[in-house]
Amino acid sequence: MIFQANKTFINLPVKDLRRTMDFFSQVGFEFNLQMTDDNATCMIINEHTYAMLLVESFFQTFTKKEIVDATRSTEVLVALSVDSRGQVDEIVNKAIAAGGSPANDPQDHGFMYAWSFQDVNGHIWEVFHMDESAVQA
């Protein structure tokens, strides 16, 4: 039997929950307010994928390991597939305008176009569009 999860929850530590929510709202994300309090929020990526943004002190209760300072080190790259190259640029430009910063220059590989940004906590989000017909060929 092949394992397939029903839903994916990416858990990320954040320094300032309100600032983080404001940032991602400006990028275009929505939140499940039933799963939001002073310690955490559930950011909706799609109907099966969510980012749990947890205040660092609350995040620490889930692990015995030291929390990585995402402004200095990288533990994870979150990659989001979108429908077009234009949408890649739109999302990254919104993130930069909302206070994020570019993580890398745009990369055009012909069949795939990608650009990434750092959110206000230093986490890297890669936004990409892939022409799947070119990959299959």
N, C-alpha and C positions, 0 to 999 in steps of 0.2 A: 504494500500500500504506500502511495506517495503522500507525504504530509503536505497539506495546504491549509494555511491559517484562514479563518473567516474574515478577520480584521487585523489591521496592523496599528499599533500604538507606539510611536516614537517618543521617548521620554527625554526631555532636555532641561538642564538646569538654567535658570534665569536669575539675574540680579534684581530686576525691578519688573514685577509682573504687569503693572499698569502700563509702563513705558513699552514693554514688549507687546502687549495687546494692541496698543495704539499704533505701533510700528506695523504689525502684521495686518491690522485693519486697513491701513493706508495702502498696503500692497494689494489687498483685495480678498483676504481670507476672512472667514466668519468663525464664530465660536459657539460651542454648545454651552449655553449659560447654565444648564442644569448640572453641568460638571465643572462649574467655576466657583471659586471662593477666594479668600485672601491668600491661599497657598498655591493654587493651581488653576489652570484653565485647559480646556480641550479645544484645540484649534482643528477645524475641519479641513482636511486636504482633499478628500473625496469621500464617497459613501462607505468606503472600506478602509480608509487610511486617515489617521489622526496624529497630531503632535500634542503630547501632554507637556505643557510648559509649566515647570514646577519651580517655585522659589527655592534657591539653593539650600536653605536650611531644611526645607521639607524634602527636597530631592535626596539629601544626605541620609534621611531615615530609611531609604530603600537600598543603601549600599554601605559596605564596610570600607570600600576603597575611597581614596581621595578624589574629590571632584576636579576634573581638568579645568583649568582657566582657558576657555575657548578663545580668548584674545591673544594667548601666547602659544597654545598647543592645539592640535587637531586630533580628535578622537573619532569623529564621524563626519562624513559628507552626505548630506541629504540631497538626493537627485530626484527632480520632478519632471516628468515627461509632459509636454504640452502639444497642442494641435498645430502650431505653426512657428516659423522663425520670427515672425512679427510679434507673436505672443511672448516668446523668449525675451525679446528686447523690451516689450511693454512691462513685463513683470520686474525685470532687473532695474529698469529705469525708475519704476515706482518705488522699489526698495531703496535705491540710492537717494531719491528725493525725500523719502521718509526718515532718513538718517542712517541708513546702512552704508556699506562701502563695497566697491568692486573687489571680488576675491581674485579673479583672473580676467584677462582680456577675453573678448569673444573668440570662440574657436570654431572655424568652419572646416569640416572634414568632408564636405560634399554631401554625403548621405546623412550627416548629422551636424547640427549647429547647436552650440552650447555657450552659455555665459553664466557666471556665478557671482553671488554677492554674499557678504557677511552681514548678518542681522545685528541688532544693537547689543547683543551679547557675545558676538564674535563667532557664532556658529555659521558654517558655510552651507549655502543652499545652491545647488547646481540646477539650473533650469535648461532643459534641452528639448529639441525637436529632432526626431529621427524619421527619415523617409524609409519606412519598413520595406517598401517594394524594391528599393535600391539595395538593401541588405540581403534580401532573399535572392536577388539576381546574382 
